[in-house]
């Protein structure tokens, strides 16, 4: 698992490079926020399959494995559990360093369950 903290208006796709860098994977599953040619090409260069549903507006729809995409619920459930820790859900911390510390502690607690 790899976590990064970004400013609120940062686009999801801008973090695809740092998140996939150095992680061996056969499949990368992501939501529509990561659907861009650049991200899909980067994942393929890593030797992995991109399981990202395409946005509805492109004329040419890229195929993806719908059955494999259903496994994305595992990541969503992990974040739901991390947000059970009130400090993570409401972001009481003023600094990014302190907030990231609590996110890491909550993530560890979720993984230890």
C-alpha positions as CSV (number, residue, x, y, z in Angstrom):
1,X,0.0,0.0,0.0
2,X,1.2,3.4,-0.9
3,X,-0.3,6.7,0.4
4,X,0.3,10.3,-0.8
5,X,-1.2,13.5,0.5
6,X,-2.1,16.2,-2.0
7,X,-3.8,19.5,-1.9
8,X,-7.6,19.4,-2.3
9,X,-7.8,20.6,-5.9
10,X,-5.2,18.2,-7.2
11,X,-6.5,15.8,-9.8
12,X,-6.3,12.0,-9.2
13,X,-4.5,11.3,-12.4
14,X,-1.7,13.6,-11.4
15,X,-0.7,11.1,-8.7
16,X,-0.8,8.0,-10.9
17,X,3.0,8.1,-11.6
18,X,4.2,8.4,-8.0
19,X,1.7,5.8,-6.8
20,X,2.6,3.1,-9.3
21,X,6.4,3.8,-9.3
22,X,8.4,0.9,-7.9
23,X,5.5,-1.3,-7.2
24,X,5.5,-4.6,-9.1
25,X,1.9,-5.4,-10.2
26,X,0.2,-7.5,-12.8
27,X,-3.0,-5.5,-12.6
28,X,-3.7,-1.9,-11.6
29,X,-7.3,-1.2,-10.7
30,X,-8.5,2.4,-10.5
31,X,-11.6,4.5,-10.8
32,X,-12.6,6.8,-13.7
33,X,-10.6,9.6,-12.2
34,X,-7.4,7.9,-13.5
35,X,-8.7,7.4,-17.0
36,X,-6.3,9.2,-19.3
37,X,-4.1,7.9,-22.1
38,X,-1.0,9.0,-20.3
39,X,-1.9,6.9,-17.2
40,X,-2.9,3.8,-19.2
41,X,0.3,4.0,-21.2
42,X,2.4,4.3,-18.0
43,X,0.7,1.3,-16.5
44,X,1.3,-0.8,-19.7
45,X,5.0,0.3,-19.7
46,X,5.2,-1.2,-16.2
47,X,4.0,-4.5,-17.7
48,X,0.6,-4.4,-15.9
49,X,-3.0,-4.5,-17.1
50,X,-4.9,-1.2,-16.6
51,X,-8.4,-2.0,-15.2
52,X,-9.9,1.5,-15.4
53,X,-13.4,2.2,-16.7
54,X,-13.3,4.8,-19.5
55,X,-15.1,8.1,-19.1
56,X,-18.4,8.3,-21.1
57,X,-17.4,11.2,-23.3
58,X,-14.6,9.7,-25.6
59,X,-15.9,8.5,-29.0
60,X,-13.7,5.4,-28.9
61,X,-14.3,3.4,-25.7
62,X,-11.3,1.5,-24.3
63,X,-12.2,-2.0,-23.2
64,X,-11.6,-3.1,-19.5
65,X,-12.2,-6.2,-17.4
66,X,-15.5,-5.6,-15.6
67,X,-15.1,-8.7,-13.5
68,X,-11.7,-7.6,-12.2
69,X,-12.9,-4.1,-11.6
70,X,-15.3,-5.5,-9.0
71,X,-12.2,-6.1,-6.8
72,X,-11.9,-2.4,-6.3
73,X,-14.3,-2.7,-3.4
74,X,-11.4,-4.0,-1.2
75,X,-9.7,-0.6,-1.4
76,X,-12.9,1.3,-0.8
77,X,-13.7,-0.8,2.3
78,X,-10.2,-0.2,3.6
79,X,-10.8,3.6,3.4
80,X,-14.2,3.3,5.0
81,X,-12.6,1.6,7.9
82,X,-9.9,4.2,8.2
83,X,-12.5,6.9,8.2
84,X,-14.0,5.3,11.3
85,X,-11.2,7.1,13.1
86,X,-12.7,10.5,13.6
87,X,-9.4,12.4,13.2
88,X,-9.0,11.0,9.7
89,X,-12.6,11.5,8.6
90,X,-12.8,15.2,9.8
91,X,-9.2,16.2,9.4
92,X,-8.7,18.0,12.7
93,X,-5.0,18.3,12.2
94,X,-3.8,21.6,10.9
95,X,-0.5,20.5,9.3
96,X,-0.1,17.9,6.5
97,X,2.6,16.1,8.5
98,X,0.4,15.5,11.5
99,X,-2.6,14.5,9.4
100,X,-0.5,12.0,7.3
101,X,0.7,10.6,10.6
102,X,-2.8,9.9,11.8
103,X,-3.8,8.5,8.4
104,X,-0.8,6.1,8.6
105,X,-1.8,5.0,12.2
106,X,-5.4,4.5,11.1
107,X,-4.2,2.4,8.1
108,X,-2.0,0.3,10.4
109,X,-4.9,-0.3,12.7
110,X,-7.2,-1.4,9.8
111,X,-4.5,-3.7,8.5
112,X,-4.0,-5.3,11.9
113,X,-7.7,-6.2,12.3
